[in-house]
Amino acid sequence: MTPTDIAVPGFEFERVAGGLVTARPEAAVWCREALVQHGSLHSAATKQAARHLQGRGPVPVILNPSGDGPEWVVRHYRRGGAMRILDDRFVRLGVPRILQEVDSSVRAQLLGINTPRVIAAAVYPSGLFYRADLITEFVSDARELADVLLGTSDPPSLPDDGDTRALALRCTDRLITSMVTNGLRHLDLNARNILLVRTAGGMDAILLDLDRCAIRDGGGLDESTGLRQRLARSIRKLARTRPGDVGEEELKVILNEVTGS
């Protein structure tokens, strides 16, 4: 990998302590010190964490090192699905997925798609594999679409009421429309990687996990249908283990089958 392989506008590239770091200028010093002192961004963040989120392993949230601005979420990349056996190891082939996510996230934001602001990423090569960490700004007071529509099992909580559900469905519909219009192809759109945030105007939907996304010329009906069906399948699957459910009329909003939509 060379700097030209991972060049992203507004980010600096640096080799530090055996790792490769791409970071916004305001994060470069913290990232450099993290790798020199702790070996990885995630290890440094774990020692400084104000609290932890739950993902594929603990996800530390740290105070903004500048002393002002949103907190940072530091996520260690881990495999899922059939490749879970590899845990946090990724094959060194082509541009690392985490750096593709940085590029896709920055480009998506420039297109007006709501997604957390990426701060930095680091890759740690070792033999045939690499490990990686990603830093994004923390989105406060956000909830997953799945939690709003279906509630949670651990800890147990009930789904939201009709008005909140309607807002959640409408802004999710707008998010998907924006993705298709701007040519953002998301291979893993599901009810857990859409966050919902209350705003003065109602509610916004925020897209997560852009590591396998591609941006190309605007999509059409087939692309929209595929994204919507994928999201609907994830809602039905999650409903098997959650206290709530989603009715067919609500799913029609996701599937864009509402009369006059």
Backbone as CSV, one residue per row, in Angstrom:
resi,resn,N_x,N_y,N_z,CA_x,CA_y,CA_z,C_x,C_y,C_z
1,MET,0.848,-1.198,0.000,0.000,0.000,0.000,0.880,1.244,0.000
2,THR,0.512,2.197,-0.777,1.212,3.467,-0.831,0.226,4.579,-0.507
3,PRO,0.729,5.802,-0.195,-0.187,6.893,0.107,-1.207,7.153,-0.986
4,THR,-0.829,6.951,-2.248,-1.774,7.214,-3.333,-2.899,6.191,-3.359
5,ASP,-2.680,5.011,-2.767,-3.728,3.986,-2.727,-4.898,4.405,-1.847
6,ILE,-4.632,5.232,-0.842,-5.657,5.522,0.153,-5.873,7.018,0.331
7,ALA,-5.460,7.821,-0.638,-5.597,9.267,-0.509,-7.073,9.650,-0.432
8,VAL,-7.427,10.382,0.618,-8.784,10.884,0.810,-8.678,12.376,1.066
9,PRO,-9.443,13.191,0.344,-9.361,14.648,0.549,-9.603,15.027,2.007
10,GLY,-8.703,15.869,2.547,-8.848,16.323,3.920,-8.193,15.434,4.950
11,PHE,-7.558,14.333,4.520,-6.897,13.414,5.440,-5.403,13.366,5.153
12,GLU,-4.627,13.122,6.207,-3.178,12.968,6.088,-2.811,11.504,6.251
13,PHE,-1.797,11.062,5.533,-1.326,9.672,5.609,0.017,9.641,6.312
14,GLU,0.215,8.647,7.190,1.480,8.539,7.904,1.729,7.091,8.307
15,ARG,2.985,6.675,8.255,3.395,5.367,8.778,3.952,5.570,10.184
16,VAL,3.370,4.881,11.159,3.768,5.063,12.545,3.859,3.710,13.238
17,ALA,5.018,3.427,13.815,5.191,2.233,14.659,4.654,0.966,13.994
18,GLY,4.946,0.797,12.726,4.509,-0.393,12.010,3.094,-0.340,11.504
19,GLY,2.371,0.739,11.782,0.997,0.881,11.308,0.880,1.954,10.247
20,LEU,-0.243,1.956,9.550,-0.541,2.960,8.537,-1.756,3.745,9.012
21,VAL,-1.617,5.050,9.137,-2.678,5.885,9.681,-3.105,6.921,8.648
22,THR,-4.417,7.058,8.475,-4.951,8.173,7.703,-5.895,8.921,8.624
23,ALA,-5.673,10.230,8.783,-6.402,10.989,9.804,-6.634,12.420,9.363
24,ARG,-7.696,13.007,9.888,-7.883,14.439,9.716,-6.765,15.156,10.477
25,PRO,-6.371,16.337,10.026,-5.229,17.019,10.670,-5.384,17.184,12.173
26,GLU,-6.608,17.457,12.657,-6.798,17.688,14.084,-6.634,16.414,14.914
27,ALA,-6.623,15.242,14.254,-6.496,13.973,14.976,-5.119,13.344,14.812
28,ALA,-4.272,13.920,13.974,-3.005,13.276,13.627,-2.108,13.071,14.842
29,VAL,-2.003,14.075,15.712,-1.110,13.964,16.866,-1.593,12.880,17.816
30,TRP,-2.900,12.866,18.120,-3.420,11.842,19.035,-3.184,10.451,18.463
31,CYS,-3.432,10.271,17.169,-3.242,8.951,16.545,-1.786,8.519,16.598
32,ARG,-0.892,9.459,16.327,0.534,9.131,16.352,0.953,8.690,17.759
33,GLU,0.546,9.440,18.766,0.913,9.089,20.141,0.258,7.780,20.560
34,ALA,-0.967,7.522,20.099,-1.656,6.278,20.449,-0.892,5.067,19.948
35,LEU,-0.408,5.132,18.711,0.310,3.991,18.153,1.675,3.811,18.806
36,VAL,2.363,4.909,19.062,3.694,4.810,19.668,3.594,4.278,21.097
37,GLN,2.606,4.752,21.858,2.523,4.389,23.269,1.738,3.112,23.545
38,HIS,0.748,2.814,22.691,-0.150,1.695,22.990,-0.243,0.651,21.879
39,GLY,0.324,0.921,20.728,0.333,-0.062,19.648,-0.851,-0.008,18.719
40,SER,-1.971,0.594,19.163,-3.145,0.710,18.295,-4.065,1.804,18.821
41,LEU,-4.918,2.299,17.947,-5.895,3.311,18.343,-6.873,2.742,19.364
42,HIS,-7.295,1.505,19.142,-8.281,0.885,20.024,-7.713,0.657,21.421
43,SER,-6.473,0.222,21.509,-5.847,0.005,22.823,-5.735,1.312,23.593
44,ALA,-5.335,2.376,22.901,-5.231,3.680,23.545,-6.594,4.157,24.014
45,ALA,-7.617,3.987,23.171,-8.956,4.439,23.511,-9.535,3.649,24.680
46,THR,-9.222,2.354,24.749,-9.719,1.521,25.841,-9.227,2.046,27.188
47,LYS,-7.990,2.529,27.217,-7.426,3.053,28.470,-8.003,4.423,28.817
48,GLN,-8.494,5.159,27.804,-9.004,6.512,28.033,-10.533,6.575,28.040
49,ALA,-11.200,5.444,27.875,-12.641,5.441,27.602,-13.457,6.090,28.711
50,ALA,-14.383,6.950,28.286,-15.374,7.498,29.208,-16.464,6.466,29.460
51,ARG,-16.713,5.632,28.464,-17.685,4.537,28.570,-17.495,3.634,27.359
52,HIS,-18.238,2.531,27.328,-18.147,1.590,26.215,-19.532,1.340,25.624
53,LEU,-19.565,1.203,24.299,-20.746,0.733,23.602,-20.554,-0.755,23.348
54,GLN,-21.631,-1.429,22.966,-21.537,-2.847,22.651,-21.646,-3.051,21.144
55,GLY,-20.720,-3.806,20.600,-20.741,-4.172,19.186,-20.177,-5.566,19.091
56,ARG,-19.300,-5.797,18.125,-18.555,-7.051,18.084,-17.346,-6.875,18.996
57,GLY,-17.622,-6.936,20.291,-16.628,-6.610,21.291,-16.876,-5.198,21.804
58,PRO,-16.272,-4.830,22.955,-16.459,-3.497,23.524,-15.966,-2.403,22.580
59,VAL,-16.720,-1.309,22.505,-16.389,-0.182,21.635,-16.189,1.049,22.514
60,PRO,-14.948,1.467,22.748,-14.710,2.603,23.637,-15.149,3.932,23.026
61,VAL,-15.688,4.790,23.885,-16.017,6.164,23.522,-15.126,7.061,24.369
62,ILE,-14.381,7.963,23.725,-13.463,8.836,24.454,-13.860,10.294,24.271
63,LEU,-13.483,11.118,25.233,-13.688,12.550,25.102,-12.845,13.075,23.952
64,ASN,-13.349,14.076,23.266,-12.589,14.667,22.169,-11.254,15.191,22.710
65,PRO,-10.122,14.702,22.191,-8.820,15.123,22.722,-8.577,16.622,22.649
66,SER,-9.289,17.320,21.764,-9.117,18.775,21.667,-9.771,19.501,22.835
67,GLY,-10.596,18.768,23.594,-11.298,19.378,24.706,-12.624,19.978,24.328
68,ASP,-12.948,19.967,23.051,-14.206,20.537,22.577,-14.684,19.720,21.388
69,GLY,-15.979,19.644,21.199,-16.526,18.917,20.071,-17.033,17.544,20.459
70,PRO,-17.650,16.832,19.505,-18.243,15.513,19.790,-17.206,14.506,20.279
71,GLU,-17.661,13.572,21.097,-16.804,12.473,21.521,-16.437,11.605,20.319
72,TRP,-15.429,10.762,20.508,-14.987,9.858,19.446,-15.343,8.415,19.810
73,VAL,-15.800,7.677,18.823,-16.037,6.246,18.942,-14.890,5.536,18.229
74,VAL,-14.228,4.613,18.908,-13.078,3.909,18.329,-13.439,2.435,18.194
75,ARG,-13.639,2.019,16.962,-14.129,0.667,16.697,-13.010,-0.198,16.116
76,HIS,-12.788,-1.365,16.736,-11.841,-2.337,16.200,-12.567,-3.193,15.177
77,TYR,-12.016,-3.285,13.981,-12.659,-4.038,12.914,-12.666,-5.531,13.231
78,ARG,-13.847,-6.158,13.121,-13.968,-7.600,13.328,-14.831,-8.208,12.232
79,ARG,-14.579,-9.470,11.956,-15.333,-10.173,10.930,-16.687,-10.593,11.476
80,GLY,-17.637,-10.786,10.563,-18.941,-11.310,10.930,-19.342,-12.408,9.963
81,GLY,-20.496,-12.992,10.200,-21.029,-13.998,9.289,-20.134,-15.207,9.161
82,ALA,-20.031,-15.714,7.933,-19.281,-16.935,7.685,-17.781,-16.765,7.922
83,MET,-17.297,-15.498,7.883,-15.862,-15.250,8.064,-15.497,-14.958,9.516
84,ARG,-16.429,-15.164,10.422,-16.182,-14.856,11.832,-15.010,-15.642,12.394
85,ILE,-14.710,-16.773,11.796,-13.605,-17.600,12.278,-12.274,-16.847,12.253
86,LEU,-12.166,-15.848,11.362,-10.935,-15.061,11.270,-10.878,-13.943,12.311
87,ASP,-11.983,-13.746,13.045,-12.062,-12.743,14.103,-11.730,-11.346,13.559
88,ASP,-10.552,-10.789,13.908,-10.229,-9.421,13.495,-9.168,-9.380,12.401
89,ARG,-8.935,-10.504,11.742,-7.896,-10.554,10.693,-8.538,-10.439,9.310
90,PHE,-7.918,-9.601,8.475,-8.372,-9.405,7.105,-7.198,-9.664,6.162
91,VAL,-7.485,-10.288,5.040,-6.433,-10.634,4.084,-5.895,-9.371,3.419
92,ARG,-4.586,-9.293,3.307,-3.943,-8.136,2.675,-4.032,-8.272,1.147
93,LEU,-5.143,-7.823,0.631,-5.379,-7.914,-0.802,-6.076,-6.636,-1.256
94,GLY,-5.367,-5.822,-2.037,-5.943,-4.570,-2.497,-5.987,-3.535,-1.388
95,VAL,-6.800,-2.508,-1.576,-6.953,-1.454,-0.574,-7.773,-1.993,0.594
96,PRO,-7.299,-1.855,1.834,-8.037,-2.380,2.987,-9.462,-1.848,3.054
97,ARG,-10.379,-2.699,3.490,-11.794,-2.317,3.570,-12.008,-1.093,4.434
98,ILE,-11.244,-0.979,5.512,-11.452,0.143,6.416,-11.142,1.471,5.727
99,LEU,-10.153,1.465,4.828,-9.806,2.693,4.117,-10.821,2.977,3.010
100,GLN,-11.423,1.927,2.469,-12.537,2.126,1.550,-13.718,2.759,2.278
101,GLU,-13.922,2.363,3.553,-15.008,2.956,4.332,-14.765,4.439,4.573
102,VAL,-13.526,4.821,4.868,-13.210,6.237,5.040,-13.569,7.012,3.772
103,ASP,-13.127,6.495,2.637,-13.397,7.162,1.366,-14.896,7.244,1.086
104,SER,-15.614,6.130,1.274,-17.060,6.109,1.005,-17.806,7.057,1.938
105,SER,-17.407,7.098,3.209,-18.083,7.950,4.178,-17.902,9.425,3.842
106,VAL,-16.680,9.800,3.491,-16.421,11.196,3.133,-17.200,11.588,1.884
107,ARG,-17.182,10.721,0.890,-17.916,11.016,-0.350,-19.429,11.066,-0.100
108,ALA,-19.932,10.166,0.747,-21.361,10.169,1.048,-21.778,11.476,1.716
109,GLN,-20.977,11.952,2.664,-21.303,13.211,3.329,-21.313,14.368,2.344
110,LEU,-20.371,14.379,1.413,-20.334,15.440,0.404,-21.583,15.413,-0.473
111,LEU,-22.186,14.240,-0.616,-23.412,14.108,-1.410,-24.661,14.436,-0.591
112,GLY,-24.477,14.711,0.703,-25.612,15.060,1.540,-26.257,13.890,2.249
113,ILE,-25.624,12.716,2.200,-26.144,11.546,2.907,-25.665,11.603,4.354
114,ASN,-26.580,11.423,5.277,-26.279,11.572,6.690,-25.569,10.335,7.215
115,THR,-24.294,10.492,7.597,-23.505,9.397,8.145,-22.486,9.993,9.107
116,PRO,-22.080,9.287,10.168,-21.157,9.875,11.140,-19.845,10.326,10.483
117,ARG,-19.336,11.436,10.954,-18.094,11.999,10.416,-16.914,11.126,10.825
118,VAL,-16.155,10.670,9.843,-14.975,9.847,10.114,-13.818,10.749,10.514
119,ILE,-13.091,10.336,11.550,-11.965,11.108,12.073,-10.634,10.514,11.622
120,ALA,-10.491,9.193,11.724,-9.217,8.550,11.395,-9.409,7.058,11.241
121,ALA,-8.427,6.425,10.623,-8.391,4.964,10.511,-6.941,4.523,10.566
122,ALA,-6.714,3.318,11.073,-5.369,2.766,11.132,-5.390,1.311,10.709
123,VAL,-4.351,0.908,9.984,-4.189,-0.465,9.521,-2.888,-1.010,10.090
124,TYR,-2.938,-2.258,10.591,-1.761,-2.874,11.200,-1.414,-4.150,10.428
125,PRO,-0.530,-4.051,9.431,-0.176,-5.234,8.635,0.647,-6.235,9.441
126,SER,0.391,-7.529,9.167,1.165,-8.591,9.790,1.088,-9.832,8.909
127,GLY,2.172,-10.125,8.208,2.185,-11.282,7.319,1.145,-11.156,6.226
128,LEU,0.317,-12.195,6.089,-0.713,-12.201,5.049,-1.948,-11.406,5.433
129,PHE,-1.998,-10.946,6.694,-3.214,-10.320,7.193,-2.947,-8.904,7.690
130,TYR,-4.024,-8.205,8.000,-3.931,-6.934,8.702,-5.094,-6.844,9.683
131,ARG,-4.916,-6.028,10.700,-5.980,-5.649,11.616,-6.208,-4.151,11.450
132,ALA,-7.323,-3.636,11.969,-7.634,-2.233,11.693,-8.550,-1.630,12.749
133,ASP,-8.455,-0.299,12.902,-9.323,0.472,13.787,-9.885,1.675,13.032
134,LEU,-11.078,2.104,13.440,-11.737,3.255,12.832,-12.243,4.186,13.926
135,ILE,-12.034,5.499,13.739,-12.564,6.506,14.662,-13.617,7.338,13.936
136,THR,-14.794,7.458,14.550,-15.839,8.343,14.044,-16.343,9.216,15.181
137,GLU,-17.016,10.296,14.829,-17.652,11.118,15.856,-18.860,10.391,16.422
138,PHE,-19.049,10.520,17.724,-20.168,9.886,18.409,-21.451,10.658,18.141
139,VAL,-22.514,9.947,17.797,-23.820,10.556,17.579,-24.610,10.413,18.874
140,SER,-24.786,11.506,19.582,-25.444,11.440,20.886,-26.957,11.317,20.735
141,ASP,-27.566,10.708,21.739,-29.032,10.562,21.804,-29.611,9.872,20.569
142,ALA,-28.854,8.932,20.016,-29.316,8.197,18.828,-29.781,6.804,19.221
143,ARG,-30.728,6.276,18.467,-31.236,4.926,18.695,-31.300,4.179,17.370
144,GLU,-31.106,2.869,17.457,-31.205,2.056,16.250,-32.660,1.960,15.791
145,LEU,-32.842,1.892,14.482,-34.186,1.685,13.929,-34.815,0.432,14.518
146,ALA,-34.035,-0.613,14.682,-34.553,-1.871,15.240,-35.127,-1.672,16.633
147,ASP,-34.466,-0.864,17.466,-34.937,-0.651,18.834,-36.241,0.143,18.859
148,VAL,-36.356,1.129,17.965,-37.571,1.938,17.907,-38.768,1.091,17.480
149,LEU,-38.571,0.257,16.454,-39.683,-0.508,15.902,-39.990,-1.784,16.668
150,LEU,-38.961,-2.408,17.260,-39.130,-3.750,17.826,-38.851,-3.844,19.316
151,GLY,-38.322,-2.780,19.917,-37.905,-2.875,21.303,-36.610,-3.659,21.425
152,THR,-36.218,-3.968,22.646,-34.979,-4.714,22.882,-35.247,-5.882,23.829
153,SER,-34.380,-6.892,23.735,-34.499,-8.063,24.605,-33.550,-8.002,25.793
154,ASP,-32.395,-7.343,25.620,-31.395,-7.304,26.678,-30.683,-5.948,26.659
155,PRO,-31.069,-5.025,27.570,-32.137,-5.166,28.568,-33.513,-5.078,27.908
156,PRO,-34.542,-5.631,28.537,-35.860,-5.630,27.909,-36.473,-4.234,27.853
157,SER,-37.009,-3.873,26.700,-37.736,-2.611,26.548,-38.750,-2.781,25.427
158,LEU,-39.823,-2.054,25.522,-40.887,-2.150,24.525,-40.611,-1.233,23.344
159,PRO,-41.186,-1.537,22.174,-41.043,-0.648,21.024,-41.764,0.671,21.265
160,ASP,-41.478,1.645,20.413,-42.084,2.960,20.560,-43.526,2.982,20.058
161,ASP,-44.199,4.111,20.347,-45.602,4.233,19.975,-45.763,4.643,18.511
162,GLY,-47.022,4.822,18.099,-47.328,5.054,16.694,-46.692,6.278,16.084
163,ASP,-46.716,7.430,16.783,-46.178,8.657,16.202,-44.677,8.557,15.965
164,THR,-43.961,8.041,16.955,-42.510,7.896,16.807,-42.182,6.892,15.710
165,ARG,-42.925,5.822,15.648,-42.707,4.807,14.614,-42.920,5.409,13.218
166,ALA,-43.978,6.197,13.087,-44.274,6.810,11.795,-43.146,7.744,11.361
167,LEU,-42.626,8.536,12.310,-41.496,9.412,12.005,-40.279,8.590,11.576
168,ALA,-40.008,7.509,12.320,-38.856,6.666,12.023,-38.959,6.064,10.621
169,LEU,-40.129,5.599,10.269,-40.326,4.988,8.957,-40.195,6.019,7.845
170,ARG,-40.736,7.210,8.059,-40.667,8.235,7.010,-39.237,8.705,6.761
171,CYS,-38.476,8.920,7.847,-37.112,9.404,7.614,-36.213,8.279,7.082
172,THR,-36.510,7.035,7.412,-35.786,5.911,6.814,-36.073,5.828,5.318
173,ASP,-37.321,6.035,4.947,-37.700,6.069,3.533,-36.929,7.167,2.804
174,ARG,-36.811,8.351,3.419,-36.071,9.454,2.787,-34.590,9.117,2.660
175,LEU,-34.043,8.454,3.686,-32.633,8.076,3.625,-32.379,7.143,2.445
176,ILE,-33.212,6.132,2.281,-33.024,5.185,1.177,-33.168,5.891,-0.164
177,THR,-34.133,6.781,-0.272,-34.304,7.539,-1.516,-33.058,8.348,-1.832
178,SER,-32.480,8.992,-0.812,-31.252,9.762,-1.010,-30.089,8.862,-1.413
179,MET,-29.988,7.686,-0.807,-28.924,6.747,-1.165,-29.017,6.363,-2.633
180,VAL,-30.218,6.029,-3.086,-30.405,5.591,-4.473,-30.152,6.745,-5.436
181,THR,-30.685,7.919,-5.110,-30.512,9.089,-5.972,-29.042,9.425,-6.165
182,ASN,-28.255,9.256,-5.101,-26.835,9.609,-5.159,-25.933,8.434,-5.509
183,GLY,-26.531,7.282,-5.801,-25.741,6.142,-6.260,-24.969,5.420,-5.189
184,LEU,-25.417,5.505,-3.925,-24.732,4.800,-2.846,-25.298,3.393,-2.716
185,ARG,-24.484,2.407,-2.987,-24.877,1.000,-2.902,-24.363,0.413,-1.598
186,HIS,-25.273,-0.015,-0.737,-24.931,-0.540,0.592,-25.284,-2.019,0.626
187,LEU,-24.276,-2.874,0.838,-24.479,-4.317,0.754,-25.034,-4.923,2.036
188,ASP,-25.108,-4.137,3.104,-25.561,-4.701,4.374,-26.532,-3.750,5.067
189,LEU,-27.490,-3.214,4.314,-28.466,-2.321,4.931,-29.398,-3.140,5.805
190,ASN,-29.439,-2.812,7.099,-30.317,-3.524,8.015,-30.799,-2.572,9.103
191,ALA,-31.705,-3.062,9.939,-32.357,-2.197,10.925,-31.458,-1.833,12.092
192,ARG,-30.236,-2.365,12.127,-29.301,-2.016,13.198,-28.250,-1.012,12.737
193,ASN,-28.083,-0.818,11.443,-27.116,0.190,11.013,-27.780,1.444,10.443
194,ILE,-29.008,1.699,10.914,-29.666,2.984,10.707,-29.959,3.561,12.090
195,LEU,-29.373,4.713,12.382,-29.626,5.395,13.648,-30.679,6.478,13.450
196,LEU,-31.443,6.733,14.496,-32.479,7.755,14.460,-32.207,8.787,15.545
197,VAL,-32.297,10.062,15.168,-32.028,11.159,16.088,-33.161,12.172,15.998
198,ARG,-33.691,12.554,17.144,-34.722,13.591,17.182,-34.106,14.942,16.817
199,THR,-34.831,15.737,16.046,-34.392,17.076,15.665,-35.545,18.050,15.867
200,ALA,-35.239,19.343,15.713,-36.287,20.356,15.828,-37.371,20.138,14.785
201,GLY,-36.968,19.595,13.632,-37.928,19.357,12.559,-38.595,17.999,12.603
202,GLY,-38.235,17.158,13.571,-38.844,15.839,13.688,-37.840,14.751,13.995
203,MET,-37.239,14.157,12.955,-36.306,13.060,13.152,-35.437,12.906,11.906
204,ASP,-34.166,12.529,12.118,-33.241,12.242,11.029,-32.773,10.797,11.117
205,ALA,-32.515,10.189,9.965,-31.937,8.855,9.903,-30.471,8.976,9.495
206,ILE,-29.612,8.210,10.169,-28.169,8.270,9.954,-27.675,6.882,9.567
207,LEU,-26.926,6.808,8.497,-26.449,5.534,7.956,-25.097,5.154,8.537
208,LEU,-24.958,3.888,8.960,-23.710,3.369,9.510,-23.104,2.305,8.587
209,ASP,-21.861,1.917,8.925,-21.198,0.753,8.316,-21.101,0.853,6.800
210,LEU,-20.269,1.771,6.333,-20.097,1.973,4.895,-18.877,1.243,4.354
211,ASP,-18.405,0.211,5.073,-17.148,-0.418,4.677,-17.241,-1.199,3.377
212,ARG,-18.441,-1.644,3.000,-18.571,-2.363,1.733,-19.480,-1.606,0.766
213,CYS,-19.477,-0.300,0.885,-20.320,0.524,0.018,-19.569,0.905,-1.258
214,ALA,-20.338,1.204,-2.273,-19.789,1.727,-3.523,-20.658,2.891,-3.959
215,ILE,-20.037,3.920,-4.497,-20.769,5.080,-4.990,-20.555,5.168,-6.496
216,ARG,-21.659,5.213,-7.219,-21.595,5.257,-8.680,-22.724,6.152,-9.158
217,ASP,-22.968,6.177,-10.458,-24.066,6.981,-10.980,-25.377,6.562,-10.334
218,GLY,-26.291,7.512,-10.173,-27.561,7.270,-9.490,-28.242,5.983,-9.908
219,GLY,-28.786,5.267,-8.917,-29.452,3.998,-9.189,-30.867,4.194,-9.688
220,GLY,-31.546,3.109,-9.927,-32.907,3.155,-10.424,-33.822,2.310,-9.578
221,LEU,-34.925,1.870,-10.181,-35.935,1.116,-9.451,-35.376,-0.180,-8.893
222,ASP,-34.566,-0.900,-9.661,-34.028,-2.176,-9.187,-33.161,-1.987,-7.949
223,GLU,-32.323,-0.938,-7.965,-31.456,-0.670,-6.828,-32.277,-0.320,-5.590
224,SER,-33.283,0.507,-5.752,-34.146,0.892,-4.639,-34.872,-0.322,-4.075
225,THR,-35.406,-1.143,-4.956,-36.143,-2.331,-4.520,-35.240,-3.271,-3.729
226,GLY,-34.028,-3.471,-4.211,-33.098,-4.359,-3.524,-32.759,-3.870,-2.122
227,LEU,-32.470,-2.568,-1.973,-32.158,-2.013,-0.658,-33.337,-2.157,0.297
228,ARG,-34.528,-1.845,-0.213,-35.719,-1.871,0.635,-36.074,-3.299,1.048
229,GLN,-35.947,-4.231,0.149,-36.236,-5.618,0.495,-35.230,-6.158,1.504
230,ARG,-33.979,-5.752,1.355,-32.949,-6.189,2.300,-33.268,-5.669,3.705
231,LEU,-33.666,-4.415,3.795,-34.011,-3.842,5.096,-35.244,-4.515,5.688
232,ALA,-36.249,-4.766,4.866,-37.470,-5.434,5.349,-37.154,-6.833,5.870
233,ARG,-36.269,-7.562,5.180,-35.889,-8.907,5.650,-35.216,-8.833,7.010
234,SER,-34.368,-7.817,7.197,-33.674,-7.713,8.488,-34.655,-7.405,9.609
235,ILE,-35.676,-6.590,9.333,-36.682,-6.280,10.346,-37.451,-7.544,10.732
236,ARG,-37.870,-8.316,9.724,-38.600,-9.557,10.009,-37.741,-10.532,10.809
237,LYS,-36.464,-10.607,10.484,-35.568,-11.532,11.192,-35.383,-11.105,12.643
238,LEU,-35.137,-9.816,12.869,-34.936,-9.327,14.226,-36.195,-9.462,15.069
239,ALA,-37.363,-9.378,14.424,-38.635,-9.475,15.153,-38.807,-10.837,15.816
240,ARG,-38.097,-11.856,15.365,-38.214,-13.190,15.962,-37.688,-13.225,17.389
241,THR,-36.788,-12.310,17.727,-36.160,-12.343,19.049,-36.424,-11.067,19.846
242,ARG,-37.337,-10.229,19.370,-37.637,-8.963,20.054,-39.100,-8.961,20.521
243,PRO,-39.424,-8.104,21.493,-40.800,-8.090,21.997,-41.817,-7.493,21.034
244,GLY,-41.389,-6.649,20.108,-42.316,-5.988,19.193,-42.365,-6.632,17.822
245,ASP,-43.168,-6.047,16.959,-43.325,-6.533,15.596,-43.627,-5.342,14.694
246,VAL,-43.532,-5.549,13.409,-43.841,-4.514,12.425,-44.942,-5.028,11.523
247,GLY,-46.016,-4.267,11.431,-47.146,-4.686,10.620,-46.913,-4.507,9.131
248,GLU,-47.764,-5.119,8.350,-47.620,-5.055,6.896,-47.755,-3.624,6.367
249,GLU,-48.630,-2.825,6.975,-48.785,-1.440,6.525,-47.510,-0.643,6.780
250,GLU,-46.845,-0.920,7.908,-45.582,-0.238,8.191,-44.492,-0.701,7.225
251,LEU,-44.462,-1.979,6.928,-43.463,-2.479,5.987,-43.657,-1.885,4.596
252,LYS,-44.889,-1.525,4.269,-45.128,-0.909,2.963,-44.393,0.420,2.828
253,VAL,-44.195,1.121,3.943,-43.436,2.365,3.902,-41.978,2.061,3.549
254,ILE,-41.425,1.032,4.200,-40.042,0.621,3.897,-39.936,0.174,2.440
255,LEU,-40.917,-0.590,1.976,-40.875,-1.138,0.624,-41.354,-0.153,-0.441
256,ASN,-41.739,1.054,0.013,-42.209,2.097,-0.909,-43.434,1.651,-1.686
257,GLU,-44.351,0.993,-0.984,-45.579,0.502,-1.616,-46.800,1.276,-1.139
258,VAL,-46.577,2.416,-0.455,-47.692,3.225,0.018,-48.282,3.989,-1.152
259,THR,-49.587,3.979,-1.271,-50.260,4.651,-2.377,-49.892,6.129,-2.385
260,GLY,-49.443,6.580,-3.542,-49.096,7.987,-3.702,-47.684,8.324,-3.302
261,SER,-46.869,7.339,-2.860,-45.499,7.624,-2.450,-44.581,7.671,-3.655
